[in-house]
Amino acid sequence: MSHSFCCENDDVNKFFQEKANFNNQNLLSKLYIYINQINKEIAGFITLSTFRLNLPDSNKYGIRQDLIGCILLITEIQIDDPILNYFLENGFNIERTSKKFHYLSIDLLINT
């Protein structure tokens, strides 16, 4: 990702400038960027990363130890982000909240 990327969110700028390429090259995550076809600006992005649940969390979601694949999607959203309501209205649940973020989840097997 270009070091010239700049938006109004310092955390997003830092991610793009310092972490996105490293994570992609080291297979830690995959970044998908959505471009506005009219003005060719970044309209949004998602980052998918691998994450291993510990056993209690696996049991909570009914995930067997030998099951591989994406059946649970977890995302983080800043506390004051108005998109939170959109996620909640579309099947996501707040799993926990920190000082800066809500951590949301959706069971992809139930909500398909």
A tleap script that builds the chain and sets N, CA, C and O, in Angstrom:
source leaprc.protein.ff14SB
mol = sequence {
  NMET SER HIE SER PHE CYS CYS GLU ASN ASP
  ASP VAL ASN LYS PHE PHE GLN GLU LYS ALA
  ASN PHE ASN ASN GLN ASN LEU LEU SER LYS
  LEU TYR ILE TYR ILE ASN GLN ILE ASN LYS
  GLU ILE ALA GLY PHE ILE THR LEU SER THR
  PHE ARG LEU ASN LEU PRO ASP SER ASN LYS
  TYR GLY ILE ARG GLN ASP LEU ILE GLY CYS
  ILE LEU LEU ILE THR GLU ILE GLN ILE ASP
  ASP PRO ILE LEU ASN TYR PHE LEU GLU ASN
  GLY PHE ASN ILE GLU ARG THR SER LYS LYS
  PHE HIE TYR LEU SER ILE ASP LEU LEU ILE
  ASN CTHR
}
set mol.1.N position { 0.850 -1.171 0.000 }
set mol.1.CA position { 0.000 0.000 0.000 }
set mol.1.C position { 0.885 1.220 0.000 }
set mol.1.O position { 1.947 1.222 0.623 }
set mol.2.N position { 0.473 2.225 -0.671 }
set mol.2.CA position { 1.246 3.449 -0.819 }
set mol.2.C position { 1.433 4.152 0.514 }
set mol.2.O position { 0.521 4.195 1.341 }
set mol.3.N position { 2.627 4.704 0.715 }
set mol.3.CA position { 2.876 5.489 1.918 }
set mol.3.C position { 2.213 6.854 1.842 }
set mol.3.O position { 2.228 7.600 2.821 }
set mol.4.N position { 1.633 7.195 0.701 }
set mol.4.CA position { 0.965 8.477 0.544 }
set mol.4.C position { -0.511 8.408 0.946 }
set mol.4.O position { -1.197 9.429 0.927 }
set mol.5.N position { -1.008 7.228 1.307 }
set mol.5.CA position { -2.402 7.108 1.728 }
set mol.5.C position { -2.630 7.989 2.941 }
set mol.5.O position { -1.812 8.005 3.860 }
set mol.6.N position { -3.733 8.720 2.953 }
set mol.6.CA position { -4.049 9.583 4.089 }
set mol.6.C position { -5.554 9.771 4.174 }
set mol.6.O position { -6.205 10.117 3.188 }
set mol.7.N position { -6.098 9.540 5.359 }
set mol.7.CA position { -7.513 9.813 5.609 }
set mol.7.C position { -7.619 10.531 6.938 }
set mol.7.O position { -6.600 10.861 7.543 }
set mol.8.N position { -8.828 10.778 7.402 }
set mol.8.CA position { -9.004 11.542 8.633 }
set mol.8.C position { -8.818 10.704 9.898 }
set mol.8.O position { -8.878 11.246 11.002 }
set mol.9.N position { -8.595 9.403 9.763 }
set mol.9.CA position { -8.441 8.519 10.910 }
set mol.9.C position { -6.974 8.107 11.042 }
set mol.9.O position { -6.446 7.402 10.183 }
set mol.10.N position { -6.327 8.541 12.100 }
set mol.10.CA position { -4.899 8.270 12.291 }
set mol.10.C position { -4.596 6.778 12.423 }
set mol.10.O position { -3.563 6.314 11.941 }
set mol.11.N position { -5.488 6.022 13.073 }
set mol.11.CA position { -5.260 4.582 13.222 }
set mol.11.C position { -5.298 3.878 11.868 }
set mol.11.O position { -4.495 2.980 11.615 }
set mol.12.N position { -6.225 4.279 10.995 }
set mol.12.CA position { -6.308 3.687 9.660 }
set mol.12.C position { -5.076 4.069 8.846 }
set mol.12.O position { -4.502 3.226 8.158 }
set mol.13.N position { -4.668 5.329 8.921 }
set mol.13.CA position { -3.455 5.764 8.217 }
set mol.13.C position { -2.254 4.937 8.656 }
set mol.13.O position { -1.473 4.482 7.821 }
set mol.14.N position { -2.106 4.744 9.945 }
set mol.14.CA position { -0.974 3.978 10.470 }
set mol.14.C position { -1.020 2.533 9.974 }
set mol.14.O position { 0.011 1.967 9.608 }
set mol.15.N position { -2.213 1.938 9.961 }
set mol.15.CA position { -2.342 0.568 9.472 }
set mol.15.C position { -1.893 0.470 8.015 }
set mol.15.O position { -1.088 -0.394 7.669 }
set mol.16.N position { -2.414 1.358 7.159 }
set mol.16.CA position { -2.050 1.324 5.745 }
set mol.16.C position { -0.563 1.589 5.532 }
set mol.16.O position { 0.081 0.920 4.724 }
set mol.17.N position { -0.029 2.547 6.244 }
set mol.17.CA position { 1.351 2.961 6.024 }
set mol.17.C position { 2.379 2.018 6.635 }
set mol.17.O position { 3.489 1.898 6.116 }
set mol.18.N position { 2.025 1.344 7.736 }
set mol.18.CA position { 3.019 0.559 8.452 }
set mol.18.C position { 2.756 -0.941 8.490 }
set mol.18.O position { 3.706 -1.719 8.579 }
set mol.19.N position { 1.529 -1.361 8.426 }
set mol.19.CA position { 1.230 -2.765 8.689 }
set mol.19.C position { 0.647 -3.546 7.516 }
set mol.19.O position { 0.882 -4.750 7.412 }
set mol.20.N position { -0.100 -2.900 6.639 }
set mol.20.CA position { -0.840 -3.624 5.597 }
set mol.20.C position { 0.078 -4.469 4.722 }
set mol.20.O position { -0.181 -5.658 4.540 }
set mol.21.N position { 1.130 -3.895 4.185 }
set mol.21.CA position { 2.042 -4.654 3.326 }
set mol.21.C position { 2.738 -5.773 4.087 }
set mol.21.O position { 2.841 -6.892 3.585 }
set mol.22.N position { 3.219 -5.480 5.296 }
set mol.22.CA position { 3.892 -6.494 6.104 }
set mol.22.C position { 2.971 -7.673 6.368 }
set mol.22.O position { 3.362 -8.825 6.185 }
set mol.23.N position { 1.743 -7.385 6.801 }
set mol.23.CA position { 0.784 -8.449 7.096 }
set mol.23.C position { 0.475 -9.280 5.857 }
set mol.23.O position { 0.380 -10.505 5.932 }
set mol.24.N position { 0.318 -8.617 4.726 }
set mol.24.CA position { 0.014 -9.315 3.484 }
set mol.24.C position { 1.181 -10.204 3.054 }
set mol.24.O position { 0.976 -11.365 2.701 }
set mol.25.N position { 2.396 -9.671 3.082 }
set mol.25.CA position { 3.577 -10.423 2.658 }
set mol.25.C position { 3.877 -11.600 3.567 }
set mol.25.O position { 4.423 -12.608 3.118 }
set mol.26.N position { 3.526 -11.483 4.842 }
set mol.26.CA position { 3.805 -12.547 5.803 }
set mol.26.C position { 2.595 -13.436 6.073 }
set mol.26.O position { 2.570 -14.198 7.039 }
set mol.27.N position { 1.590 -13.325 5.199 }
set mol.27.CA position { 0.378 -14.150 5.256 }
set mol.27.C position { -0.355 -14.053 6.591 }
set mol.27.O position { -0.983 -15.012 7.040 }
set mol.28.N position { -0.266 -12.880 7.218 }
set mol.28.CA position { -0.990 -12.651 8.466 }
set mol.28.C position { -2.407 -12.165 8.209 }
set mol.28.O position { -3.322 -12.424 8.991 }
set mol.29.N position { -2.568 -11.464 7.109 }
set mol.29.CA position { -3.899 -10.994 6.736 }
set mol.29.C position { -3.924 -10.685 5.248 }
set mol.29.O position { -2.884 -10.588 4.597 }
set mol.30.N position { -5.131 -10.532 4.725 }
set mol.30.CA position { -5.331 -10.185 3.324 }
set mol.30.C position { -6.200 -8.939 3.290 }
set mol.30.O position { -7.290 -8.914 3.862 }
set mol.31.N position { -5.714 -7.916 2.623 }
set mol.31.CA position { -6.409 -6.640 2.538 }
set mol.31.C position { -7.176 -6.554 1.227 }
set mol.31.O position { -6.620 -6.801 0.156 }
set mol.32.N position { -8.448 -6.203 1.315 }
set mol.32.CA position { -9.280 -5.991 0.132 }
set mol.32.C position { -9.712 -4.524 0.142 }
set mol.32.O position { -10.319 -4.047 1.101 }
set mol.33.N position { -9.388 -3.827 -0.935 }
set mol.33.CA position { -9.682 -2.405 -1.034 }
set mol.33.C position { -10.797 -2.210 -2.056 }
set mol.33.O position { -10.778 -2.808 -3.132 }
set mol.34.N position { -11.749 -1.383 -1.715 }
set mol.34.CA position { -12.864 -1.070 -2.603 }
set mol.34.C position { -12.678 0.348 -3.131 }
set mol.34.O position { -12.591 1.305 -2.362 }
set mol.35.N position { -12.620 0.468 -4.454 }
set mol.35.CA position { -12.354 1.734 -5.110 }
set mol.35.C position { -13.644 2.286 -5.717 }
set mol.35.O position { -14.381 1.567 -6.393 }
set mol.36.N position { -13.906 3.565 -5.469 }
set mol.36.CA position { -15.012 4.259 -6.114 }
set mol.36.C position { -14.669 4.398 -7.592 }
set mol.36.O position { -13.693 5.061 -7.943 }
set mol.37.N position { -15.461 3.782 -8.455 }
set mol.37.CA position { -15.157 3.761 -9.885 }
set mol.37.C position { -15.309 5.129 -10.550 }
set mol.37.O position { -14.790 5.341 -11.646 }
set mol.38.N position { -16.002 6.044 -9.911 }
set mol.38.CA position { -16.186 7.377 -10.502 }
set mol.38.C position { -14.968 8.263 -10.254 }
set mol.38.O position { -14.407 8.833 -11.190 }
set mol.39.N position { -14.561 8.377 -8.989 }
set mol.39.CA position { -13.439 9.277 -8.687 }
set mol.39.C position { -12.132 8.549 -8.383 }
set mol.39.O position { -11.116 9.186 -8.102 }
set mol.40.N position { -12.155 7.219 -8.437 }
set mol.40.CA position { -10.973 6.370 -8.236 }
set mol.40.C position { -10.354 6.504 -6.846 }
set mol.40.O position { -9.166 6.236 -6.667 }
set mol.41.N position { -11.145 6.914 -5.872 }
set mol.41.CA position { -10.669 7.012 -4.498 }
set mol.41.C position { -11.066 5.766 -3.724 }
set mol.41.O position { -12.001 5.062 -4.104 }
set mol.42.N position { -10.358 5.498 -2.645 }
set mol.42.CA position { -10.694 4.364 -1.787 }
set mol.42.C position { -12.035 4.645 -1.122 }
set mol.42.O position { -12.209 5.664 -0.453 }
set mol.43.N position { -12.979 3.730 -1.313 }
set mol.43.CA position { -14.306 3.868 -0.725 }
set mol.43.C position { -14.413 3.078 0.582 }
set mol.43.O position { -15.234 3.397 1.442 }
set mol.44.N position { -13.596 2.069 0.720 }
set mol.44.CA position { -13.621 1.249 1.918 }
set mol.44.C position { -12.655 0.108 1.798 }
set mol.44.O position { -12.061 -0.103 0.741 }
set mol.45.N position { -12.488 -0.640 2.883 }
set mol.45.CA position { -11.607 -1.794 2.850 }
set mol.45.C position { -12.007 -2.766 3.949 }
set mol.45.O position { -12.640 -2.395 4.937 }
set mol.46.N position { -11.625 -4.003 3.751 }
set mol.46.CA position { -11.736 -5.008 4.805 }
set mol.46.C position { -10.416 -5.761 4.851 }
set mol.46.O position { -9.729 -5.894 3.839 }
set mol.47.N position { -10.079 -6.238 6.002 }
set mol.47.CA position { -8.898 -7.053 6.184 }
set mol.47.C position { -9.334 -8.364 6.807 }
set mol.47.O position { -9.956 -8.378 7.869 }
set mol.48.N position { -9.010 -9.457 6.151 }
set mol.48.CA position { -9.304 -10.771 6.698 }
set mol.48.C position { -8.015 -11.345 7.249 }
set mol.48.O position { -6.989 -11.345 6.570 }
set mol.49.N position { -8.066 -11.830 8.465 }
set mol.49.CA position { -6.876 -12.421 9.050 }
set mol.49.C position { -7.221 -13.746 9.691 }
set mol.49.O position { -8.357 -13.989 10.098 }
set mol.50.N position { -6.222 -14.588 9.770 }
set mol.50.CA position { -6.420 -15.866 10.433 }
set mol.50.C position { -6.317 -15.635 11.931 }
set mol.50.O position { -5.554 -14.788 12.398 }
set mol.51.N position { -7.080 -16.385 12.653 }
set mol.51.CA position { -7.097 -16.240 14.094 }
set mol.51.C position { -7.487 -17.580 14.687 }
set mol.51.O position { -8.452 -18.202 14.242 }
set mol.52.N position { -6.767 -18.015 15.656 }
set mol.52.CA position { -7.085 -19.284 16.306 }
set mol.52.C position { -7.819 -18.995 17.609 }
set mol.52.O position { -7.318 -18.280 18.476 }
set mol.53.N position { -8.996 -19.554 17.728 }
set mol.53.CA position { -9.761 -19.399 18.957 }
set mol.53.C position { -9.215 -20.337 20.022 }
set mol.53.O position { -8.805 -21.459 19.727 }
set mol.54.N position { -9.214 -19.863 21.265 }
set mol.54.CA position { -8.842 -20.785 22.330 }
set mol.54.C position { -10.028 -21.709 22.603 }
set mol.54.O position { -11.147 -21.425 22.178 }
set mol.55.N position { -9.790 -22.786 23.294 }
set mol.55.CA position { -10.799 -23.827 23.475 }
set mol.55.C position { -12.110 -23.318 24.078 }
set mol.55.O position { -13.172 -23.679 23.571 }
set mol.56.N position { -12.092 -22.494 25.139 }
set mol.56.CA position { -13.377 -22.016 25.670 }
set mol.56.C position { -14.185 -21.229 24.641 }
set mol.56.O position { -15.406 -21.373 24.572 }
set mol.57.N position { -13.511 -20.394 23.836 }
set mol.57.CA position { -14.231 -19.651 22.807 }
set mol.57.C position { -14.747 -20.587 21.720 }
set mol.57.O position { -15.848 -20.392 21.206 }
set mol.58.N position { -13.963 -21.596 21.369 }
set mol.58.CA position { -14.401 -22.567 20.369 }
set mol.58.C position { -15.661 -23.273 20.840 }
set mol.58.O position { -16.616 -23.434 20.081 }
set mol.59.N position { -15.657 -23.687 22.086 }
set mol.59.CA position { -16.830 -24.359 22.645 }
set mol.59.C position { -18.042 -23.432 22.654 }
set mol.59.O position { -19.163 -23.872 22.397 }
set mol.60.N position { -17.823 -22.159 22.947 }
set mol.60.CA position { -18.916 -21.182 22.986 }
set mol.60.C position { -19.635 -21.116 21.650 }
set mol.60.O position { -20.855 -20.964 21.607 }
set mol.61.N position { -18.884 -21.231 20.556 }
set mol.61.CA position { -19.469 -21.142 19.224 }
set mol.61.C position { -19.745 -22.512 18.606 }
set mol.61.O position { -20.166 -22.593 17.452 }
set mol.62.N position { -19.512 -23.586 19.358 }
set mol.62.CA position { -19.785 -24.922 18.850 }
set mol.62.C position { -18.811 -25.354 17.765 }
set mol.62.O position { -19.165 -26.153 16.898 }
set mol.63.N position { -17.594 -24.840 17.802 }
set mol.63.CA position { -16.590 -25.175 16.794 }
set mol.63.C position { -15.762 -26.348 17.293 }
set mol.63.O position { -15.144 -26.287 18.357 }
set mol.64.N position { -15.761 -27.420 16.503 }
set mol.64.CA position { -14.978 -28.598 16.859 }
set mol.64.C position { -13.502 -28.345 16.569 }
set mol.64.O position { -13.160 -27.524 15.718 }
set mol.65.N position { -12.648 -29.042 17.271 }
set mol.65.CA position { -11.204 -28.860 17.136 }
set mol.65.C position { -10.716 -29.138 15.712 }
set mol.65.O position { -9.778 -28.489 15.249 }
set mol.66.N position { -11.330 -30.082 15.019 }
set mol.66.CA position { -10.834 -30.455 13.689 }
set mol.66.C position { -11.529 -29.713 12.555 }
set mol.66.O position { -11.306 -30.034 11.388 }
set mol.67.N position { -12.363 -28.732 12.868 }
set mol.67.CA position { -13.078 -27.983 11.844 }
set mol.67.C position { -12.221 -26.825 11.348 }
set mol.67.O position { -11.769 -25.996 12.138 }
set mol.68.N position { -12.001 -26.772 10.050 }
set mol.68.CA position { -11.190 -25.719 9.454 }
set mol.68.C position { -12.049 -24.949 8.467 }
set mol.68.O position { -12.803 -25.545 7.697 }
set mol.69.N position { -11.941 -23.659 8.487 }
set mol.69.CA position { -12.707 -22.816 7.572 }
set mol.69.C position { -13.221 -21.600 8.296 }
set mol.69.O position { -12.972 -21.427 9.489 }
set mol.70.N position { -13.914 -20.782 7.604 }
set mol.70.CA position { -14.435 -19.551 8.189 }
set mol.70.C position { -15.909 -19.734 8.500 }
set mol.70.O position { -16.757 -19.675 7.610 }
set mol.71.N position { -16.205 -19.957 9.773 }
set mol.71.CA position { -17.600 -20.053 10.161 }
set mol.71.C position { -17.968 -18.951 11.150 }
set mol.71.O position { -19.137 -18.789 11.500 }
set mol.72.N position { -16.978 -18.205 11.593 }
set mol.72.CA position { -17.207 -17.130 12.541 }
set mol.72.C position { -16.433 -15.917 12.065 }
set mol.72.O position { -15.237 -16.008 11.791 }
set mol.73.N position { -17.102 -14.795 11.966 }
set mol.73.CA position { -16.463 -13.560 11.552 }
set mol.73.C position { -16.467 -12.608 12.739 }
set mol.73.O position { -17.517 -12.328 13.318 }
set mol.74.N position { -15.294 -12.116 13.093 }
set mol.74.CA position { -15.158 -11.171 14.193 }
set mol.74.C position { -14.565 -9.891 13.632 }
set mol.74.O position { -13.609 -9.934 12.858 }
set mol.75.N position { -15.123 -8.761 14.014 }
set mol.75.CA position { -14.630 -7.471 13.535 }
set mol.75.C position { -14.523 -6.511 14.706 }
set mol.75.O position { -15.173 -6.686 15.737 }
set mol.76.N position { -13.697 -5.500 14.529 }
set mol.76.CA position { -13.614 -4.460 15.540 }
set mol.76.C position { -14.046 -3.143 14.927 }
set mol.76.O position { -13.705 -2.830 13.786 }
set mol.77.N position { -14.798 -2.379 15.696 }
set mol.77.CA position { -15.323 -1.099 15.244 }
set mol.77.C position { -15.074 -0.093 16.355 }
set mol.77.O position { -15.320 -0.371 17.529 }
set mol.78.N position { -14.584 1.081 15.972 }
set mol.78.CA position { -14.342 2.102 16.976 }
set mol.78.C position { -15.629 2.444 17.714 }
set mol.78.O position { -16.715 2.442 17.133 }
set mol.79.N position { -15.489 2.736 18.993 }
set mol.79.CA position { -16.623 2.997 19.874 }
set mol.79.C position { -17.602 4.014 19.280 }
set mol.79.O position { -18.815 3.817 19.348 }
set mol.80.N position { -17.090 5.080 18.708 }
set mol.80.CA position { -17.956 6.161 18.238 }
set mol.80.C position { -18.327 6.060 16.760 }
set mol.80.O position { -18.865 7.015 16.201 }
set mol.81.N position { -18.053 4.930 16.119 }
set mol.81.CA position { -18.332 4.794 14.685 }
set mol.81.C position { -19.824 4.551 14.467 }
set mol.81.O position { -20.380 3.598 15.014 }
set mol.82.N position { -20.481 5.407 13.671 }
set mol.82.CA position { -21.922 5.238 13.454 }
set mol.82.C position { -22.292 3.975 12.683 }
set mol.82.O position { -23.468 3.613 12.638 }
set mol.83.N position { -21.322 3.296 12.077 }
set mol.83.CA position { -21.639 2.063 11.341 }
set mol.83.C position { -21.993 0.919 12.282 }
set mol.83.O position { -22.484 -0.117 11.833 }
set mol.84.N position { -21.752 1.087 13.573 }
set mol.84.CA position { -22.085 0.050 14.554 }
set mol.84.C position { -23.536 -0.394 14.408 }
set mol.84.O position { -23.810 -1.594 14.414 }
set mol.85.N position { -24.459 0.535 14.278 }
set mol.85.CA position { -25.879 0.180 14.153 }
set mol.85.C position { -26.136 -0.686 12.934 }
set mol.85.O position { -26.947 -1.611 12.993 }
set mol.86.N position { -25.457 -0.400 11.823 }
set mol.86.CA position { -25.604 -1.215 10.611 }
set mol.86.C position { -25.232 -2.668 10.893 }
set mol.86.O position { -25.961 -3.584 10.514 }
set mol.87.N position { -24.092 -2.878 11.560 }
set mol.87.CA position { -23.663 -4.239 11.867 }
set mol.87.C position { -24.647 -4.929 12.806 }
set mol.87.O position { -24.981 -6.097 12.604 }
set mol.88.N position { -25.114 -4.218 13.831 }
set mol.88.CA position { -26.055 -4.810 14.780 }
set mol.88.C position { -27.377 -5.164 14.104 }
set mol.88.O position { -27.983 -6.186 14.426 }
set mol.89.N position { -27.824 -4.332 13.174 }
set mol.89.CA position { -29.070 -4.602 12.449 }
set mol.89.C position { -28.932 -5.759 11.466 }
set mol.89.O position { -29.936 -6.295 10.994 }
set mol.90.N position { -27.693 -6.149 11.152 }
set mol.90.CA position { -27.464 -7.210 10.178 }
set mol.90.C position { -26.867 -8.469 10.791 }
set mol.90.O position { -26.133 -9.199 10.124 }
set mol.91.N position { -27.176 -8.723 12.046 }
set mol.91.CA position { -26.868 -10.006 12.651 }
set mol.91.C position { -25.615 -10.090 13.504 }
set mol.91.O position { -25.351 -11.142 14.085 }
set mol.92.N position { -24.838 -9.031 13.601 }
set mol.92.CA position { -23.648 -9.059 14.440 }
set mol.92.C position { -24.034 -8.843 15.893 }
set mol.92.O position { -25.035 -8.194 16.197 }
set mol.93.N position { -23.222 -9.400 16.788 }
set mol.93.CA position { -23.414 -9.227 18.228 }
set mol.93.C position { -22.149 -8.638 18.826 }
set mol.93.O position { -21.046 -8.957 18.383 }
set mol.94.N position { -22.297 -7.784 19.825 }
set mol.94.CA position { -21.126 -7.254 20.524 }
set mol.94.C position { -20.621 -8.337 21.465 }
set mol.94.O position { -21.342 -8.782 22.357 }
set mol.95.N position { -19.381 -8.756 21.260 }
set mol.95.CA position { -18.769 -9.785 22.110 }
set mol.95.C position { -18.109 -9.163 23.336 }
set mol.95.O position { -18.235 -9.665 24.453 }
set mol.96.N position { -17.402 -8.058 23.103 }
set mol.96.CA position { -16.770 -7.335 24.207 }
set mol.96.C position { -16.444 -5.933 23.739 }
set mol.96.O position { -16.486 -5.635 22.545 }
set mol.97.N position { -16.121 -5.081 24.688 }
set mol.97.CA position { -15.806 -3.697 24.395 }
set mol.97.C position { -14.551 -3.311 25.160 }
set mol.97.O position { -14.407 -3.629 26.340 }
set mol.98.N position { -13.644 -2.620 24.476 }
set mol.98.CA position { -12.454 -2.084 25.121 }
set mol.98.C position { -12.594 -0.566 25.194 }
set mol.98.O position { -13.675 -0.031 24.947 }
set mol.99.N position { -11.530 0.117 25.527 }
set mol.99.CA position { -11.583 1.579 25.613 }
set mol.99.C position { -11.865 2.219 24.261 }
set mol.99.O position { -12.523 3.256 24.193 }
set mol.100.N position { -11.369 1.605 23.174 }
set mol.100.CA position { -11.487 2.207 21.849 }
set mol.100.C position { -12.428 1.468 20.898 }
set mol.100.O position { -12.955 2.074 19.965 }
set mol.101.N position { -12.650 0.161 21.120 }
set mol.101.CA position { -13.344 -0.642 20.125 }
set mol.101.C position { -14.445 -1.504 20.718 }
set mol.101.O position { -14.393 -1.921 21.875 }
set mol.102.N position { -15.453 -1.757 19.872 }
set mol.102.CA position { -16.402 -2.848 20.092 }
set mol.102.C position { -15.894 -4.008 19.247 }
set mol.102.O position { -15.466 -3.804 18.110 }
set mol.103.N position { -15.935 -5.210 19.783 }
set mol.103.CA position { -15.577 -6.411 19.037 }
set mol.103.C position { -16.873 -7.161 18.763 }
set mol.103.O position { -17.557 -7.611 19.682 }
set mol.104.N position { -17.192 -7.284 17.483 }
set mol.104.CA position { -18.457 -7.868 17.054 }
set mol.104.C position { -18.221 -9.209 16.400 }
set mol.104.O position { -17.160 -9.448 15.823 }
set mol.105.N position { -19.200 -10.081 16.485 }
set mol.105.CA position { -19.094 -11.381 15.832 }
set mol.105.C position { -20.404 -11.719 15.136 }
set mol.105.O position { -21.475 -11.217 15.478 }
set mol.106.N position { -20.269 -12.593 14.145 }
set mol.106.CA position { -21.444 -13.150 13.475 }
set mol.106.C position { -21.120 -14.595 13.119 }
set mol.106.O position { -20.044 -14.888 12.598 }
set mol.107.N position { -22.043 -15.482 13.400 }
set mol.107.CA position { -21.900 -16.898 13.072 }
set mol.107.C position { -22.306 -17.065 11.621 }
set mol.107.O position { -23.481 -16.906 11.289 }
set mol.108.N position { -21.366 -17.383 10.752 }
set mol.108.CA position { -21.626 -17.461 9.312 }
set mol.108.C position { -22.456 -18.679 8.929 }
set mol.108.O position { -23.072 -18.685 7.864 }
set mol.109.N position { -22.488 -19.691 9.754 }
set mol.109.CA position { -23.315 -20.856 9.442 }
set mol.109.C position { -24.788 -20.567 9.694 }
set mol.109.O position { -25.649 -21.063 8.967 }
set mol.110.N position { -25.082 -19.783 10.699 }
set mol.110.CA position { -26.470 -19.457 11.015 }
set mol.110.C position { -26.971 -18.359 10.099 }
set mol.110.O position { -28.126 -18.400 9.674 }
set mol.111.N position { -26.141 -17.382 9.785 }
set mol.111.CA position { -26.555 -16.205 9.041 }
set mol.111.C position { -26.185 -16.275 7.562 }
set mol.111.O position { -25.712 -15.288 6.999 }
set mol.112.N position { -26.392 -17.422 6.928 }
set mol.112.CA position { -26.082 -17.523 5.500 }
set mol.112.C position { -27.351 -17.539 4.693 }
set mol.112.O position { -27.301 -17.620 3.466 }
savepdb mol mol.pdb
quit
